[in-house]
Amino acid sequence: MIEDSAALETLLTEIVDRMSQAADKGAVADYIPELAAIDPAQFAISICLPDGRQISVGDVQADFSIQSISKVFTLAIALGRYGDTYWTRVGREPSTSVFNSVQELESRNGIPANPFVNSGAIATTDALLVGATPKETLGEILQFIRLAASDDDIYINPSIAESEKRTGHRNWSLAHFLKSCDNLRHECELTLGTYFHHCAISMNCAQLARTGRFLAGLHPAGTLILPAHVRSINALMMTCGHYNGSGEFAYRVGFPAKSGVSGGILAVIPKRASIAVWSPGLDRYGNSLLGTAALEEVSRRAGLSVF
Ligand code: DON
């Protein structure tokens, strides 16, 4: 099916139409005021294929902040810089609580469960700040994402970063807890300021789909990171990419993916496709409700499960 562009576009259009009629679209994140204001009726899906084709349907021109999807890119940079020593600060086990749980971090004595829960990503950002200013670190992250997307028109949305800086009290407590366990090298203000800004990197669904090509082995420039790191990141996306909803996601959809609380999901089907989907309403785990339903259907109808 994915070899036939017309059939694939028909399938995606059908899915977008169905999603726009869904009565339950989930609930937009309201703990970040700027996200609470987003229209939940928007929906977009985009798929990049091995021969360079890209098919995009729905609200593909609308920008949204990628939030936790940025953790995939900070992990890629951190593994490149530190190799296996990165894992002295962050674990690689699925989490059993909500993505910003202080209790889970405490139960693990200040070593976050994995790089995708908030505490793990805050520790990663802190590692990237060693020897660099926040501005340089954010520049490096943006440069990596632009290269991955083959597109320089990708920026940070400062009002989303500010909105979260004011209200992200859970993240402040996670950062202070990491600090108390000697797992934060910089002041909370510096690390969190950088973290909030990379979560606020914004792009549209078509751009996001292109960023995933380096993890699917489909980037036109070849490899952007070591093949061993591609394998590690895909394994973590599969087991931890949807937090404590990762088992359910793997069961229903069947390929590695990372969600963000603004409703985006970046999915990787090794050697076959990179897919992004965006629908702002979330399920109880903080993952896109209709985005997951759409990926489940694409997976089933186009035969994309890795299992
Ligand atoms: O730190 C936060 O809470 C957000 N900037 C990112 C969390 C997130 O995307 C969770 N994902 N579903």
Residues whose N, C-alpha, C, O or C-beta is under 5 A from the ligand:
A	BS01	DON	Q67 S68 F99 N118 C199 S259 G260 V261 G286 N287
